[in-house]
Amino acid sequence: MTPPTTPLAPSRPRQARAEATRTALLDAALLEFAAHGFDGASTRSIAARAGTHQPQINYHFDSKEALWQAAVDHLFGVLEASIRSHLPPPDADRAPRDEFAGRIRALVRAVAGLPELNRIMVREATADSDRLVWIVEHHTRPLFELVTSSWRDLRAAGLAVDVDETVVYYSLVGAASLAYVNAPEARLLGRDTLATDFVEAHADALVLLFLGPDPAEDSVA
């Protein structure tokens, strides 16, 4: 008796090509959604940016909405990985002020390479929509709660000025990202905001702005 046949598993090269195509579509979708918003973005243009054809979008994603969600998930995944890569190693003895300063620097370094993040958020966060609800619940609420709870702790310990934590959150997010979103304008003004020395100077300036001079350095001086 001839044994029943079973479908062959996809070869590893084929799987790798499919995954590469999917990633290219996500990266292209981020650029298109950032430039034109959800309604203005064209799936045909996304496929062209990715160097593939529109049927590939239908193959990998159920709908334009599913593509948008997957692209935003991808974007915040890249953001989280970048922030983690820039954070100093865990240290239980690190002072709370230094911990918050490290988070500010990590955030600036991460968003410097992700201008699409703020462009998409500006488009989505200025009007009520199901997409905005989805972003808040899946991505921005955890960051908001981390920043605001950390700021409340600093205020309670007398290590930060008496400024509302929500004000700090939006001030920090805006201040951390605008220089990179507006990088084309800055180039016309003769400044390269994407240069490493600018990013580091920017991070140091925000630490000073939100936390003031480091008391440890003042005591040494």
N, C-alpha and C positions, 0 to 999 in steps of 0.2 A: 504494500500500500504506500502510495506517495504521501509523505508527511505534509500537513497543511502549510501553506506559505504564510509568512508574516511580513508586514511592511518593513523595509530596511530603514534603520535609524539614519538620520541625516549625517553625512560625513562631517568630520571636524572642520575641514576647510570651508564646507558649505555653511556650517553654523557660524564660523568666524566671519564670513562674508555678510551673512544676514545681520549679525550683530553690528558690524561696521556700518552697514547701510542704515540700520536703525539709529545708531549714534549720530551719523551724519545728518539724518533727518531731524533729530532733536536739536542739534546745534544750529541747523538752518532755520528751524522753526523759531528758535529764540530770537534770532536776528530779525526775522520777518514780523513776529508778534511785537517785538520791541519797537520796530520802526513804524508799524501800521496799526497796531492794536489787533484784537481778536477779529473784529468784524472786517477790518480792512485787509487783513493778511490773506494771501492767496495760496492755496495748497499747491497750485501749479508752480508758483514762484518758489515755494519751499522746496519742492522736488528739484527744480532747476538749480537752486543754491547748493543742494546736496549732491548734485551731479548724477541724479537718477531720474526716474519717471514717476508720474503721479500715481499709477497703480501700486507702486511700492508703499505709498502712504496708506492706501486701502488695505494692503496686505499686513502691515505692521500695526495699524491703529483702526479702531472701529469707526471713528468719526473725527471731525475737526476738533470737537471738544475733547475727545480722548487724547488727541495729539497735543493739544494745548496743556492738558493736565500732566501728561508724561514729560513735556518739555519743561514745565515749571518744576516738577519733581526733580528732574535732572539738574536744573539750574540751582535749586536749593541744596541738592546733594553735593554739587561742586562747591558751593559756598561753604557748607558745613565742613567739608574735607579741607578746604583751604584755610578756614579759620583754625581748625584743629592743628594743621601743620605749622601755623604761625604762633600758636600759644606756647609759652614756656612750659617746661616739664612740670608735672604736678609736684607740689611742695606744701605739705601740711603746715609748715612754719612760715609760709609767705604771708606778709601783712595784707589785710583786706584792701588797702589802697593800692598796693602793688599788683594784687590779683585783678582789680578792676582796670588798672592801667594796662596790664598785659592783654586784657580783652579788647580794650580800645585799639591798641596797636594791631592786634590780630585782625580785627574787623576792617580797619583801614587798608591793611595789606591785602586782604581778601577781596574787598569790593573794588580795589584799584584795577583788578583784572576782569571784573564782571560788570561793565557799564549797563549791559542788558537788564540786569536785575532791577535797578532803579527805574529804568525806562518802562519796564513792564509794570512795576508797582505803581508808578505815577498814572499810567493809563487805567489800571484796574481799581485803584484805591480811591478814585475821586467820584465814583458813582456806585450805588447799590446794585449788586448783581449776584447771581448764584456763584459765579466764578470768584468774586471777592470773598464771599462766605467760605468757599472752599480753601482759598489761600490762607485766610486768617486761621481757620481751624487746623489746617495741615502744616502750616509753616510759620506764619508771623507771630501767632500767639505765644509759642514757646520762647522765641527770641525776646518778645515784649516782656514776658514774665521774668526771664532771666535778668534783663537789664534793670527793670523797675524794682525787683526784689533786692538785687545787689545794691542799688542806689539807696533804698530804704535802710538797709543794714549799715551803709556808710554814714548816712545821716544820723541814725540812732547812736552810732559810736562817736559822733562828733568829728568825722573825718571828711565830711562833704558839706557844702553850703546848703542852706535850707531852700532848695528848689524842688518843686513837685516832680515826682519820678516820671510822669507821663511827658511833661515838658522836656525833661532830660532825654527820654527815649527818642522823641521826634527830632529834637535838636541834634542829638548824636548821629542818628541815621542820616539826616539831611547833610550835616557837616561832613560826615565820613565819605559820602558818595558824590556830591555835586562836582567836585573838581575833576572827576573821571568821566562822569556823564557829559560834562562840558569840555572835554579835552580838545575837540576841534576848535572851539572858541579860544581856549587858552593858547593853542598853537598860533592863532592869528595875533594874539597879544604878545607873542614871543616867548611863551613859557611851555615847557614840556612837563605836564603834570603826571605823565606815565613814567618818568625817569625815577630810578630807585632813590636818588637823593631827595627828590621832592616828596615821594611817598613817605620816607622816613621822617622828614621835617614836618610833614603834615600830621603824622601820627604823634610826634612829640608835642606839636602845638595843641592838638586836641586833648592830650593828657593834661597839659598845663591849663588849658581853658576850663576843663571840667573838674579837675582835682586840685589845681593850684600847684605851687612849688612843692617838691618832695621834702618833707620835714627832715628826713635822714640826711639829705645832701646839705640842707641848711645847717644842721648841727655839726657836720664835718667841717663846713666852711667856717 
